[in-house]
Each structure stands twice: as C-alpha cells, then as structure tokens.
Amino acid sequence: MDTTNGTAPSLPVALTSFVMTVIISRLITKNNHHVDVQPSSEPNDEQTYPQHPSLPNPSQALKLIKTRRSIFTKQFSGKPVHQSIVNDMLEAARWAPNHHLTEPWRFIVFESPGARLELSGLLCKLYSDAQEAKGKPILQAKIDKKLKGAQLSSHIIAICVSTNGVKNPFVEEIASVSMAVQNMHLMATCHGVGAYWSSGGIYGPASSSSKVGIENPEELSQFLVRHLPYHKSGESITCLGWLYIATSTEI
Ligand SMILES: Cc1cc2nc3c(=O)[nH]c(=O)nc-3n(C[C@H](O)[C@H](O)[C@H](O)COP(=O)(O)O)c2cc1C
C-alpha cells in the first residue's frame, strides 16, 4: 500500500494490497505457522524507524519470536525452574494489552510437588469422566502423560480469565489473557526455560452451548476457587488451560 503521500490508496492499489495480505496470511497459516515470509522491506531501517538504544532491534525481536516453541512433557528434564524466572514471566504477562485496562488475567501457580500432584489427579479424573460420558475408552497412556507432566514440570500455571467484567465483550478478555500468555512464553524463552499451553480438562459438557465455547466442569471451577491466592468477593473465573513450565535440555 502506498502511504508516502498521505492520501488514501486508489481502489486497484487497495485491492492488490488486500489480495497480497490474504496470500501472505494463508502462507503463514498453512502447514502450521512456521513458514518464513520475507518482509517487503528491511525491518531495521534506522532512518525510517529510529532505534531506541536500549531495546532489542527488530531482527533480535523476530529471532526471539521464532525461537519460542512449545516444549512438551517428553522434553522436560525434571530440574526445577528458579522462582525468579517465573516471577519474570508473570511480570511480563501483566504488561499485555487489555481493553479498558481491565487486566482480566488470573493466574494460579502450582509449584510444590503436592500441589502439582493434586492438580494432575484432578485432570486425570476430568479426562476419565469426559471419556466415560462420551462412551469412549480411558487410555492409560493419556493418564500417564498427565501424571508425568505434573511430576517433571517445575511450575504449572492455571491460565484463567475473570468472567465478571462488564466493560468488554468476553472474547476481548480472552484475547488479552492469550497475549499475556505469549508474553510469559517469550520471557521463558529468554531464560532458556521450556513451556507449553495445554487445554486438558477445561471443557465441560455444557461447553459447546456456551457463548464462547468454554464452560469449565463444575469440579474444576470449585478447585480453582479454592486455590485462588486472593478472591475478589463474587468474582468468577474461567480456566483457559495450563502453562506447564519446565527445564529442558532441548533449548
Ligand atoms: C490455546 C492453546 C491450547 C493448546 N492446547 C494444547 C494441548 O492441549 N495439548 C498440546 O499438546 N498442545 C497444546 N497447545 C500447544 C500447541 O500444540 C503448540 O502451540 C503448537 O503445536 C505449535 O507449536 P509452537 O508453540 O512450538 O509454535 C495449545 C496451544 C494454544 C495456543
């Protein structure tokens, strides 16, 4: 799109630009999103965009974004992650954009082996209940994976969104929480720590009919409220998943 003279683009230019955008976004989403698309201009053109001396330059930022990858249970080493790293991740999270500054994220950190074991026990039960309700078999491999994930991770963070907000559509609150999780993920990468988002156990039987497709099982909601470090009176939360944090030999 030609923006040099400050006027609105002509229709053919706008159409070409639109078609190119669609092609590029299809390239990005096809075959997972790890397809390199060359930017049309140098990202670090300092004459156009003067660099802040203390900030990472665009190619460093892009490198961080591309280096961030989900690190899964089978890559976990079992060594603990220092609490200061998790604190850095939480600090990064709270700088995520959020409409009307509602700060809708609620994170619950499960750190001790006992707390992680209790959580994984619940996740195994929720999985078994859901399989039974669907008339499907309970796979021991899935159960083992959940138990192993909790055992080998260092911290598990429940990714929750406050459902009490009235200022924004709920989907915007979920978007903000997701951006906060990306911030945590990027910070973990900077520290050489592995992480991945799991959505195990968050969908209850009523989920498909709910406005945003998520209705946590009642047992999960009660468990989370019990573990909230602080509880604003009357506030309810919805869990969007779990951020497993672990050391890994792979990064
Ligand atoms: C909202 C969300 C939910 C996810 N849930 C799961 C999950 O339940 N199990 C899983 O193995 N990975 C899950 N993932 C991680 C994806 O599998 C992972 O992001 C994807 O494979 C792309 O890999 P990358 O993160 O390394 O780019 C989830 C990711 C997101 C954003």
The ligand as an ORCA input file, in Angstrom:
! r2SCAN-3c Opt
* xyz 0 1
  C      -4.894    -22.135     23.277
  C      -3.887    -23.240     23.108
  C      -4.170    -24.500     23.579
  C      -3.249    -25.543     23.433
  N      -3.552    -26.783     23.931
  C      -2.669    -27.791     23.775
  C      -2.964    -29.083     24.293
  O      -3.998    -29.308     24.922
  N      -2.069    -30.070     24.102
  C      -0.890    -29.854     23.425
  O      -0.115    -30.796     23.255
  N      -0.565    -28.618     22.954
  C      -1.419    -27.596     23.115
  N      -1.105    -26.330     22.659
  C       0.248    -26.089     22.101
  C       0.247    -26.284     20.607
  O       0.237    -27.664     20.332
  C       1.510    -25.618     20.019
  O       1.454    -24.237     20.233
  C       1.595    -25.922     18.538
  O       1.996    -27.253     18.349
  C       2.591    -25.013     17.806
  O       3.894    -25.196     18.315
  P       4.770    -23.974     18.860
  O       4.084    -23.435     20.095
  O       6.102    -24.569     19.145
  O       4.811    -22.927     17.812
  C      -2.009    -25.288     22.787
  C      -1.723    -24.004     22.320
  C      -2.637    -22.991     22.479
  C      -2.298    -21.605     21.989
*
